[in-house]
């Protein structure tokens, strides 16, 4: 344990290969067992563990009222900056806990999951570091993991890879509220949707989600706290990003991306952070990358406390899982549901909203809430719902959530409405004429 703790204490600004990375994570956990937890969510094609280090007051399990947050890096094996700055983020958090009041409150009120590499095989396959594309981008089977998730707009028929499946299961088993995945090759914060159709505005070159305002805020939070991303200059004269942010579809269309999957199927808001113009820069630049991103990484985690949270319970105070809780006027195609503890988390900007809680088979419950900015207090507004007519013997059915292109249904539905609207207008005109 002393050897591992010593290894954890000496994190250099260099690239850490698989064995070194694992040794470092084990050392951190050994030195800080009370507020860290190390686990693997699965294995890569070549059998390497996909390690996650959790930090928080209750690191081993979810606690009611404490939101789950995650950072994932090195999804593309040759995009390496995120892999290393997440190790330095871990180092900063563990050395600041109990010493820095802000970091201490952050960890006491948030369960933070950090995965430094989602594609360890690709990283090891990149033998010669390069600023541009290399084969290490892909996993061992030659698949791009950020094109490998189920897509909300197209049936991409992707053969799900072990790394992808591990992340999908991870998302399913945790109540993640907010996330970011770290990439390289540009300097911008990109937000969902990455794909789209006419329903989401793709004909106008922008694919808008129901929570577009929140996503813009999340992207700006990171960009504005980064040393230079907010300038929006991009990496060459041909491409600029006003404010250092972009809608994913507006930048380029992407099918099977991880951030859209998180949002649609995982009830987790995720953005994509492009952190370096050079995909695999020299190791002597890593310290500057850490300095450039340090504040932004922390400020972004705080946003997990935006909005409103609470529990849905029956007349006896027992939690009701799979109850639908959404904001009136911004429904999700895959309805957002309570977890096994009857909890819900909705990220919302400050303002007035009507929250609709529904237990299928019973009358919906509406509550108007005034949401302040509580990120500084490390707790979203709390609003519970109690259904007095529901007994503990009744459990809500799982809301319908198809696994294949969801937004095709919206397209057909919107098209089907048009003739009805036209007929209604015609009838009104005729009535006016007759009168």
N, C-alpha and C positions, 0 to 999 in steps of 0.2 A: 504493500500500500504506500509506503514511504517513497519507493521508486516512482510509482504512478503519480503521486502528488508532486514529486519533483519535476516530472515530465510536464504536468499541467501548469506548473509555475513558470516554465521557460518557453513560452510560445513566441517563436521568432517570426519575422516577416519573410516567409519563404513558402514554397509550395509543399504541402504535406500529402504524401502519397498514402495509399490505403492503410498500411500498417501503422504509420505515424499518426494518421487521423484517428484511427481507432484507439491507439495508445493514449492520445491526448484526451479524448472523450472519457475514457475509463478513468484517467487520472483526475479529471475535473470532478467526476461523480464520487470517486474515492475520497477526495479532499473535502467535498461538500455534500455528504449524504442526506442532510436534513432538508435541503431545498432543491436537490436535483434528482433526476431519475433518468437512467439510460436504457433504451430499448430499441429493438430492431423491428421494423414493420414488415420485413420480408427480405428476399434476396434478389440480386441481379441475375442475369442469364448465367454468368460465370460463378454464381454462388457467393458473391460478396454481400455482406449485410448492409441493409439500408438503415443506418443508425440515426436515431433521433435522441437529442438531449432535451429533457423537460426541465424548466426552471419555474419555481413558484413555491408558495407556502405549503401547498398540498400537491407535491409533484407526482405522486403515484396514481391519483385518481381524480375524476371530476368532482367538484364540489358545487352544490346549488348556489347560483348567483355569481359564480366566478367564471367569466368567459374564457374560451379556449382560442388561442392565437397560434399561427404557425408561419415560419419562414422556410422556404425550400430553395436550394441553390443547385447549380451544376447539373441541371436537367439535360442540357446539352454538354457533353463531356469536355468539349474544347472551350467552353465559356467558363473561365476559372476564377474570376475576381470574386464572385459571390461566395464561392466555396471557402475562400480564405477569410473574407471579412466576417462571415458568420462565425468562424472560429474565434476571431478577435472580439466579436460581439459577446460570445459566451464568456470569454476572458474578462471583458469589461463588466458584465452583469454579476459574475460571481465575486469579483474583487470589490465591487461597489455595494453589494448587498450588506445591509447592516451598518454601512458607513455613510452612504449617500441617501438622504431622506427620500428623494424622488424615486430613485431606483428601488429602494426598499418598499415603498408604497406600491410601486408598479408590480413588483413580484408578489407582494402580499395579496394583490387584488386581481391578478391575471395568471393564467397557466400558459406558459410560453413554450411551444415546441419548436425546436430548431433542427432541421435536416441539412447538414452541409453539402451532401451530395446525393442526388437521386440517380445519377448515372456513373457509378464508380468505374465500370468497365470502359466507358467512353473516355474518361479522364486518363486512365492508365494506357489506353490505346493511342493517345496523342503523344507520340515519342518526341516530336520536334515542335515546340511551341510556335504558334503562328498567329498573327493578328487577324487572319482571315479564316475562311472555311477549312476544316480538316475532317477526315473520316471519324475522328473521335467525337464529332457532334452526335452520332448515332449510338444506340446501344449495341451489344455484341451481335444481335441479329440484324443489324443494319437498319433499324427502325428509328424514326424521329419521334421521341416520346411526346413532344408537344404537337403532334399530329395524330396521336394514338388513342385519345379519349373519345367516348361517345359524343356525337355532335348534336346540338339542339336544332340544327337547321337542315342537315343532310345526313342520309344514312351512309356513313363513310366506310362501312364494312371493314373496319380496321381489325387486324388480329391483335387482340390485347396482349401486350408484353408483360412479363413478370413484374417489372418496375411499375408499370401503369396500374396493374391490378392491385399491387400492394398499396399504392396511394389511394385508389378508389375504395379499398376496404378500410383504410385508415380514416378517410373522410366519413365513411358510413358509421364507423364505430366511435367517433368523437363528435362533440358538439362544437365544431369550429365555427367561429363567428367572422373572423377576419384573417386574411392571409396575403402573402406576396411571394411570387417566385422570381428569383434573381437570375438575370441573363447577361450577355455581353454582345458587343457588336454595334451598339448605338448608345445614346445618352438621352433617355426619355422614360417617363412613367406612362405605361399604356393600360387602358382599362376596357372592360367588356362593353359590348360584344366584339369578339374577333370575327365572327361570321354573322350572316344576316340574310334578310329577304325584304320584300316590300313592306311587310307589316312593321318591321323595326326601322325602316327608313333607308334601306340599303340603296334604293334608287337615287337617293340624294347624297350617297357617299358617306353615310354615317349610320351606324347600327346602334340604336338607342335602347337601353334596358329600362324597365320600370323605375329603377333607382339611379338613373343617370346623374342626378344632382349629387347623390352621395359619392358615386364613383369619381366624379370630377373633383370633389373635395378631397377624397383620399389620394388621388394622383397629385393634386396640388400640395397636399401636406408633405408628401415626400419630396417633390421637386423643389418647393420653396425652402426646405430645410437642408437641401443638398448644396454643396459648395458652388456648383456651377450649372446644374441641370436646369434650374429655373430660367436661365438665360435663353434657352431654347435654340441655341445655335447649331445643335446636331453635331455631326462628325465631318461634314463637308459642306461646300457652298450650295449643293443641290437640294439639301433637305433641312428644313427648320421646323421646330415644334414650339409654337407660341406658349410661353409659360412652362415649357419643358414637359408637356403632357400631350397625349393623343388618344382618341378613340381607336381601338384596335383595328376595326374595319376600315376606318379612314386612312390608316397607315398602309395596311395591306390585309387582304382577306386570308383568314387562317381557319382551316377545318380541323376539328378534333383537338382543339386547344384545351389546356388545363384550366385556365382562368374561367372560361365559360362553363366548363363542367362543374367547377366548385360552386359557381353562382346558381346554376339551374338545378343541379341534382344534390349538391351538398349544403345548400342554404348558407354558404360561406362567401363573403365578398372577397374576391382576390384581384389584385392588379399585378401586372408584369413590369419588373424594373430592369431596364437596360442600363448597365452601370459603367460600361467602358467601350470606347470606340474600338479598341484592340481586344479581340476575344481572349487571347492568352498572352498578356503583356509580361515583360521581364519582371522577375521577382523583386527587383529593387524599386519598383513602382508601387508595391502592395501597401506600404505604409501610408503613402499619399491617398490611395483609394480608401483606406480605412478612415483617415481623417476627413475626407470629403463626405463620407456616408454616415459617420458615427451619429450625429445629431438626428439626421433624417430617419435612421433605423429606429431610434428610440421614440421620436415623435409619432411615427407611423403606428407603433404598437399601442400607443395611448388611445388611438382612434377606435379600438375595440370597445371602448366605453361610451361611444356615441349612442344616442337613441334611447330605446326603452327595452326593459326586460321584465320577466315575471313568471309566475306559475299559473297553470290552469288546474283547478281542483274540483272534486265533487262535493256533495253536501257534508261529507264526513272529513273533508280536508285531505283526502287522498289524491295524489297526482293523476291527471288524465293524459296519458301519452297519445300522440297522433291527433290531437285537437289542432284545427287550422287556426292560426293567428296571423292576420295580415292587416296592412294599413288600407283603409278604404280609399279606392282610387288608384292603387298600384298593386294589383294582384300579380302573383307569379304563376306562370303556366304550370309549373310543378309546385303545388301549394306548400307554403312554409308551415311546418308542423312542430308540435311540442315533442321533446325527447322523452325518455322513460321516466324522468322525474317531473314530467309535466311542464318543463321549462321552455320558454321561447326567448329569443334575442332578435331585435330588429334594429339595424343601423339606420338612423335617421338624423338629419340635420335639425338644429333648433327650430322650433315652430309648433303650430297647433295641428294635431292629427286626430282622426277617428280610428281607433283600433277595433277590429272585428274579430271576435273569438267565436269559433264554431265547433261544436261537437256534433258530428253528423247524426241526424235523427232528432235533434233538439233545436230549439229556437236560438238563433245567434245572439250574442251579447255585444253591444257597442259601448265603447267608452271614449270620451274626448279627453285627450291629454295635451298638456302644454310642456313641450320638451325643451329643457335648457341645455346649454353646453356643459356637460358634466365630465368631460375628459380630464380636467384638472383635478376632479375629486375621485377619479378612478372608479366610477360607478355610474352606469346608465340609470335613467329614471326607472323606478320600480312600479309596475302596475300589474296586480294579480287579477285573476278572474275566477269566480266561484260559481258553479252551476248547481243550484239547490235541488233541481229535479233529477240530477244524475246521481245514481247510487254507485257504491264501490263495486257492484257486481256487473256494471256495464262498462265496457271498454270501447273507446272509439275505434272504428275501422280505419285502416291505413288509407289515406287519401290517394286517389288515382294519380299515378305519375308514370306515363309511358316511357319506355326505354329508347324509343326511336323518335326521329325528328318531331319535336313538339310544335314548332312554329309553323309547320305545314297545316296543322289543324287550325291555327289562328287565321292563316291565309284563306282557307276554305270558308271559315266562319264569317270573316269580314266580307268575302265575296257574296256569300249567301244572304247577307243582310241587305245588300244594295237594292235588289228588286223589291223587297218589302218596303223599304224606305220610299222608293219611287212610287209605288202603288198608294202608299199613305198620303204622300204629297198630292197625287192626282185626285184622290178622294176628297181631300180638304178643299182643293181648288173648285171641284165640281159642286160641293156643298155651298161654297161662297157664291158661285154663279147662280145656283138655284134660288138661294135666299134673295 
